Amino acid sequence: MATSITKSPLPALDSSWIEKLRLYDRPYRFSAYRMILQAEQYAVQQQAEEDIISARVVGYLLLELDAQPSTFGDGPCASIVKQVTSPPQDAGDNEHNVVFNVGKLYRDKLIRMCTSDWFSYAA
């Protein structure tokens, strides 16, 4: 499984996707995305599969929400930026752990809801 994960890293800051989004025009989002990229790179170096996935979930979510402001508005992006840039809650944590925890939250609550039996109950 680790092989498939490493094949889809987040786009680099100088990639065409980031250029197209003009993410650098929004300093808070750009800064948050840079933090997410650094966390992803750290997780890859540590070969921490769960952390790699968590960083990529929050990174791609930020990019997708930023790319579709007419659909989602500004609130979801602003919320992710606030969550990612918030100070660590525990004394031993660092900013990478904040990114991993945010990604894990979205994995556990949002994405799993879409893949669970929840929809069969809602019908």
N, C-alpha and C positions, 0 to 999 in steps of 0.2 A: 504494500500500500504506500509506503514512503516514496517509492519511485514515481507514482502518479502525482503525489502532492508536489514534489519538487519540480514537476514539469509545468506548473502553472503559477509562477510567482506573480506578485503584484506588479503592475507596471512601474517602471523606474520614473523618477521625477522628470527626466528629460524625454520621456516616451511621447509618441504621437497622441496617445489617449489623453495624457495629462495636458498636452499642448491644446488639443481640441476642446477640452473642458475649460481651459484657461483657469485652472485651479490656482495658479500663482497670482491671479488677480484678487483672490479672496484669501488674505494672509492667514486667518484663523484656520480655515479648512486646509490650506496648504501645509501649515505647521502641524496640524493633527495628522494629515496623511504622511508627512515625513516621520512623525513619531511611530506611526503604524508600520511604515517600511523598515525603520530601524529595529522594531520589535520582531518583525518577520525575519530579518537578517540574523538577529541574535538567536532566534529559535532554530533557524536552519543550522547555524554554527553549533548549537547545542544538540542538534538532532532530536529536538523535542516535538514529536509529531503533533500532539494535541495543541501545543502552542502555535505551531505553524498554521494549522487549520484555523484556530481562533483569530490569529492576526489577519489571515486572508479573508475570513468571513467579514470582519468589521471593515477591512480595507475596501473590498469590492462593494460592500453595502454603501459605504460612504460615496464611492465613485458613482454607483448607479443612482443613488438618490440625488446627487449633485447634477447628474446628466439629465434628470427629468423634473425640473422645478415646476413646470406647468401641471404635472400630475400630482406631485407630492407636496409642493410648496417648499418653504425654507425650514420649517420646523423640524422635520426628521433629521436633516443634515446638521442643523444647529445642535440638536440633542446629542448626536453622536460625537460631534466636536467637543461639546461640554463634558461628556462622559470620558472621552479619551484623554483630554487634557486636565482632568481633575487630579488633585494630589492623591498619592497612594493612601489607602485607609489604614493599612497595617505598617508598623514601624520597619519591618524587614522587607517590605515591597519596594519595587522601583517602578519607573514609568512603563517598562516593558510588561510588568505584571498587570498594570492597569489596562493596557491594551488587550492582553490575553483574557482578563476577566470580563471585559466588555464583549469581546468576541464570543467567549463561552456563554455569556448571558443570551446573546442573540441566537447562538446555536441551540441552546437548551429551550428557550421560550418560543422564538419565532419560527425557526426552520423546522424544528421537530414537530411543531404544531401542524405544519403543512405536510408532513410525511406520516402523521399518526392516524389513528382511527377516529380522531376528533371530528373529521368531516362526516363520517358516517352517522355520528350522533346529532350533528347539526341539521341534518336533512329532515 
